[in-house]
Amino acid sequence: MIEELCGKLSAQHEIRASLIQLKQLVKEPDALHEWRQYHVKHPVLFAFLQDGDPKVRKNAALLLGVTEGDAAADALYDAYCSEETLFVRSAYLIGMAGVDMSAHREELDGIYRELLAKEVPEHERKHRSEEIHALSKVLRNMTKEKCHRFYGYEAPMEVLLTTNPAYREVTARQIQSAHPRLTPAGVKVENANLRELLGIRTYRELLFLLPGGHHIPPEPEAIAAAFVRAGVVGIMRQMHEGDAPYYFRLEIRIDMPEPQRGILIQKAAAQIELQSGNELINAPDGYEVELRLTQNKDGSLYPSMKLFTIPMRRFSYRKEAVAASIHPANAALLMQLAEPYLKEGAQVLDPFCGVGTMLIERDMLVPAGDMYGTDIFGEAIVKARENAAAAGRAVNYINRDFFDFTHKYLFDEIVTNMPMRGRRTKEEQDAFYGIFFVRAAKLLRPEALLMLYTNEEGFVKKQLRLHKEYRLLEEFCIRKKDGFYLFLIRFKG
């Protein structure tokens, strides 16, 4: 098919239809490779950039972006500068995003600044917005610093730390520099000390709360006006090196069918660009701030923003994960709840360690002695070793079934996220827990601690009734909706 289409292009036969077909075909790697080989010997596309049909020019520009040819940069730039049809201009820029345009960086940056400053008639706004987006991506591809550098650690902002609703106070009590307030979503902190907050491990997200009204109707113009009124551009300028534009994505968390929500986001993002004078640019593939709207009980929305420019190092060790991996903030919360029972220098075993998050968070809070993790999933063990190395933790990870694991000395703690039932029947899961408690008793010292995170409350309590050598110290309901509990259990020996 590639050869046939290339023949038509060389013969200038059915040009537009052939370009469209070719554009679809080269999405497949083999077809793309074949096309690139042909293009090196027969660079027919360059002539089509001057074709009288604007759709031919558009498709030729898009195809040039995937050819990897050095000559494409000059051809695309020259054609872009001479193009007068608005809907075609962004196609040249999309093509440029796939080639090295560094020779034209200064000129493209000048064009970008002119576009941002230009008053655009309403009938041109759609195509000019597409052009600005595409050009901003070309420029970002050539910039080593992908976003503005954050230095706003001292900015007086109100912050929301989103937490497990049942254990908000665990996060609040770690804040020493301010007086936190509990809210349904987590913990609010006025005039937050960001450096202190960035060291706390038990929250999920750090959101900046915005002034100017917290009951915004779900309408594009009102949404944009709320973010502009809240001074998002001024906040970004205050907290970052360098000036506008700033690149955002818009997130709207509302009870609305997906097609309508997507349309609302699209229209509201366009309005934010318009009302901010293009100082805020919608860039879902390269954003530095998420502008977020969350639904209130009355159906209105309240605004916040999440910065991706802040160096977040809390969980930087978590280079790798698998589908069943526990979120590190959740693991950190479990450790905080268990802290009164954790012993410094303890010999710790995680029998179902996954990628090692539980052991690492255990050691982060109270330094352990020797740590071992076992798992039958070999890929998880490989990833656990990478994570432990990134965390600077010495953990012995072993690709082995816990029920076959032996060791020359006994352990002070078993700390684990118990495996989900998956395809096991209820009877099989019941038997699994029975074998686990028997096996654990052979690996634990007297007065050892079991720290089990599980959604099988009934099976745990059944084993506690059957095995008098275990005593329940405390239990915490972590996620009531799906029945996840943390059990702290003493092995009496």
Disulfide bonds with the S-S distance in Angstrom:
none
